[in-house]
Amino acid sequence: MITTLRQLTHTIYSYIKKEWGGTILFMLFIIVPLKSSIADTNWVPSGSMNPTIMEGDLVYIDKLAYDLRLPLTLKSLKHNSDPQHGDIAVLFSPEDNTRLVKRVIGLPNDTIELRNNHLLINGIAATYTRLETETYEAMEEPLRSLAQFADEKVAGKTHPVMSVPNIPTPLRNFGPITIPKGHYFVMGDNRDNSKDSRIFGVVERKQFVGKAERVVVSMNFLDKYQPRFNRFFQALN
């Protein structure tokens, strides 16, 4: 019985090696390092970045934006740049190492404060203007009708944000705090429904994986995975 099992195992192994060996080697030595160090995609399961990124968006990640890393590690082989105000960054949570997509709000030595969802950076208040409806028209009801949307301009960058006044949350007021050297402050564009630096604290530079550049495809998780064709290949701001 043991001999028969060994023979069967050897036969299966020989078949896989013969038929799939080249494919497996290609994946191990080309695809995996490519995804780990150069470029990747990421399905977004939550609405913490609404209205910029929606549940079911598949986003393209430029992993060379900040560093060239040793494949499958966080070790930087070459420093390319540092996260900047307004970047949509992919990073590992300092709380539980979950991979997140968040907006970079504060850089080292910045002082960050939030007053009733109005952002101040280094004492300078953000300005808020009307957000064009096409930015959030793909969002589901009733959230869309309950939310308030705006373009937030601060630190020379403008991007969409939203809040839902009916949601009770302590997150609307925060700080002020000054960000230490080598750390960054991140938040979701959905200010009332985002687990971010207001909860888990500032993020070390080494935890940043790359920069989200655009939506590749978008499937509405909340409506039988219907495609949102108008979001395909949309650049992220």
C-alpha positions as CSV (number, residue, x, y, z in Angstrom):
1,M,0.0,0.0,0.0
2,I,2.8,2.4,0.9
3,T,4.7,1.5,-2.3
4,T,1.6,2.1,-4.4
5,L,1.0,5.5,-2.7
6,R,4.6,6.5,-3.4
7,Q,4.3,5.4,-7.0
8,L,1.2,7.5,-7.4
9,T,2.8,10.5,-5.7
10,H,5.8,10.2,-8.0
11,T,3.6,9.9,-11.1
12,I,1.7,13.0,-10.2
13,Y,4.9,14.9,-9.4
14,S,6.4,13.9,-12.7
15,Y,3.3,15.0,-14.6
16,I,3.2,18.4,-12.9
17,K,7.0,18.9,-13.5
18,K,6.6,18.0,-17.2
19,E,3.4,19.9,-18.0
20,W,3.6,22.8,-15.6
21,G,7.3,23.2,-14.6
22,G,8.0,26.0,-17.0
23,T,4.9,28.0,-15.9
24,I,5.6,27.5,-12.2
25,L,9.2,28.6,-12.7
26,F,8.1,31.7,-14.7
27,M,5.7,32.6,-11.9
28,L,8.3,32.1,-9.2
29,F,11.1,34.0,-10.8
30,I,9.3,36.6,-13.0
31,I,5.7,37.3,-11.9
32,V,6.1,37.2,-8.1
33,P,9.2,39.5,-8.0
34,L,7.4,41.8,-10.5
35,K,4.3,42.1,-8.4
36,S,6.3,42.4,-5.2
37,S,8.7,45.1,-6.3
38,I,7.5,47.0,-9.4
39,A,3.8,47.0,-10.0
40,D,0.7,45.4,-8.5
41,T,-3.1,45.7,-8.3
42,N,-5.3,45.7,-5.3
43,W,-9.0,45.1,-4.8
44,V,-10.5,47.7,-2.5
45,P,-13.2,46.0,-0.2
46,S,-14.3,49.0,1.9
47,G,-15.6,52.5,1.4
48,S,-13.0,54.3,3.5
49,M,-11.7,56.1,0.4
50,N,-15.1,57.1,-1.0
51,P,-15.8,59.0,-3.1
52,T,-12.3,58.8,-4.7
53,I,-12.1,55.0,-4.6
54,M,-15.2,52.8,-4.3
55,E,-15.9,49.3,-3.0
56,G,-15.0,46.9,-5.8
57,D,-12.4,49.1,-7.5
58,L,-9.3,47.3,-8.7
59,V,-6.5,49.9,-8.4
60,Y,-3.1,49.9,-10.1
61,I,-0.2,50.4,-7.7
62,D,3.2,51.8,-8.7
63,K,5.6,50.1,-6.3
64,L,8.5,52.1,-7.6
65,A,7.0,55.4,-6.6
66,Y,8.9,55.5,-3.3
67,D,11.4,52.6,-3.3
68,L,12.9,49.8,-5.3
69,R,12.6,46.9,-2.7
70,L,14.1,43.5,-2.4
71,P,11.3,41.2,-3.6
72,L,8.9,39.9,-0.9
73,T,10.5,42.2,1.7
74,L,10.2,45.8,2.9
75,K,14.0,46.2,2.5
76,S,14.7,49.2,0.2
77,L,17.4,48.8,-2.4
78,K,17.0,52.2,-3.8
79,H,15.2,55.3,-2.5
80,N,13.2,57.0,-5.2
81,S,11.1,59.6,-3.4
82,D,9.1,60.1,-0.2
83,P,5.3,60.3,0.2
84,Q,3.9,63.8,-0.4
85,H,0.8,65.6,0.6
86,G,-2.2,64.3,-1.3
87,D,-0.7,61.0,-2.4
88,I,-3.0,58.0,-2.4
89,A,-0.6,55.5,-0.8
90,V,-0.7,51.8,-0.2
91,L,0.8,50.9,3.2
92,F,0.9,48.4,6.0
93,S,-1.1,49.3,9.1
94,P,1.1,49.8,12.1
95,E,-1.6,48.2,14.2
96,D,-2.0,44.8,12.5
97,N,0.0,44.9,9.3
98,T,-3.1,44.9,7.1
99,R,-2.5,46.4,3.7
100,L,-4.4,49.7,3.4
101,V,-5.1,52.4,0.8
102,K,-5.1,55.9,2.4
103,R,-4.5,59.6,1.6
104,V,-1.2,61.1,2.8
105,I,-2.3,64.1,4.9
106,G,0.8,65.0,7.0
107,L,4.5,64.8,6.5
108,P,7.3,64.7,9.1
109,N,7.2,67.8,11.3
110,D,3.7,68.9,10.1
111,T,1.2,69.7,12.8
112,I,-2.2,68.2,12.0
113,E,-5.6,69.2,13.5
114,L,-9.2,68.4,12.6
115,R,-12.0,70.6,13.9
116,N,-15.5,69.4,13.0
117,N,-14.1,67.7,9.9
118,H,-12.2,70.8,8.8
119,L,-8.5,70.1,8.4
120,L,-5.7,72.3,9.4
121,I,-2.0,71.7,8.5
122,N,0.6,73.8,10.3
123,G,-2.2,76.1,11.4
124,I,-3.4,76.8,7.8
125,A,-7.1,75.8,7.3
126,A,-8.1,73.8,4.2
127,T,-10.7,75.4,1.9
128,Y,-13.8,73.5,0.7
129,T,-15.6,74.0,-2.6
130,R,-18.4,72.2,-4.4
131,L,-17.5,68.7,-5.7
132,E,-18.7,67.8,-9.2
133,T,-21.5,65.2,-9.1
134,E,-19.8,62.9,-11.6
135,T,-17.2,62.1,-9.0
136,Y,-19.7,60.4,-6.7
137,E,-22.6,59.5,-9.0
138,A,-21.7,55.8,-9.0
139,M,-22.1,55.6,-5.2
140,E,-25.0,53.6,-3.9
141,E,-28.1,55.1,-2.4
142,P,-29.1,55.9,0.4
143,L,-25.4,56.8,1.3
144,R,-25.1,59.2,-1.6
145,S,-28.1,61.2,-0.5
146,L,-27.0,61.3,3.2
147,A,-23.5,62.3,2.5
148,Q,-21.9,65.7,2.1
149,F,-19.2,66.1,-0.6
150,A,-16.5,68.7,-1.2
151,D,-13.2,69.4,-2.9
152,E,-10.6,69.9,-0.1
153,K,-7.7,72.1,-0.9
154,V,-4.8,72.1,1.5
155,A,-0.9,72.2,1.3
156,G,-1.3,73.0,-2.4
157,K,-3.3,69.9,-3.3
158,T,-7.0,69.4,-4.0
159,H,-8.9,66.2,-3.7
160,P,-12.4,64.9,-2.9
161,V,-13.7,64.2,0.6
162,M,-17.0,63.2,2.1
163,S,-18.7,63.1,5.4
164,V,-22.0,61.7,6.7
165,P,-23.4,64.0,9.4
166,N,-25.9,61.4,10.6
167,I,-23.1,59.1,11.7
168,P,-22.1,59.7,15.3
169,T,-18.3,59.6,15.5
170,P,-15.5,61.1,17.6
171,L,-13.3,61.2,14.5
172,R,-14.4,64.7,13.4
173,N,-12.2,66.4,16.0
174,F,-8.5,65.4,16.4
175,G,-5.3,66.9,17.6
176,P,-3.3,69.0,17.2
177,I,-0.3,66.6,16.9
178,T,3.1,67.1,15.4
179,I,4.3,64.3,13.3
180,P,7.8,62.9,14.3
181,K,10.7,62.5,11.9
182,G,10.4,59.5,9.6
183,H,6.6,59.2,10.0
184,Y,3.4,60.2,8.1
185,F,-0.2,60.9,8.9
186,V,-2.8,59.2,6.7
187,M,-6.6,59.5,6.4
188,G,-9.4,58.1,4.3
189,D,-11.3,60.5,2.1
190,N,-14.5,59.2,3.7
191,R,-13.7,61.1,6.9
192,D,-16.5,59.7,9.0
193,N,-15.9,56.0,8.1
194,S,-12.2,55.4,8.0
195,K,-9.8,53.6,10.3
196,D,-6.6,55.7,9.8
197,S,-4.0,57.6,11.7
198,R,-6.6,59.1,14.0
199,I,-7.0,55.6,15.4
200,F,-3.8,53.7,14.8
201,G,-1.4,56.6,14.9
202,V,1.3,57.8,12.5
203,V,3.0,55.4,10.0
204,E,6.7,54.8,9.6
205,R,8.2,55.5,6.2
206,K,9.3,51.9,5.7
207,Q,5.6,50.8,5.9
208,F,4.7,52.5,2.6
209,V,4.4,50.0,-0.3
210,G,3.6,52.2,-3.3
211,K,1.3,54.8,-4.8
212,A,-2.2,54.0,-6.2
213,E,-2.3,55.6,-9.6
214,R,-5.6,54.6,-11.3
215,V,-8.7,52.3,-11.3
216,V,-8.1,49.4,-13.6
217,V,-11.7,47.9,-13.4
218,S,-14.6,48.5,-11.1
219,M,-17.2,45.9,-10.0
220,N,-20.1,47.0,-7.7
221,F,-19.8,44.6,-4.8
222,L,-23.1,45.9,-3.5
223,D,-25.1,45.1,-6.6
224,K,-24.3,41.6,-7.8
225,Y,-20.8,42.6,-9.0
226,Q,-22.2,44.8,-11.8
227,P,-19.3,46.5,-13.7
228,R,-19.0,50.3,-13.4
229,F,-17.7,50.9,-16.9
230,N,-17.4,54.6,-16.4
231,R,-14.7,54.0,-13.8
232,F,-12.5,51.6,-15.9
233,F,-9.0,53.0,-16.4
234,Q,-9.9,56.2,-14.4
235,A,-6.9,58.1,-13.1
236,L,-6.9,58.7,-9.3
237,N,-6.6,62.2,-7.9
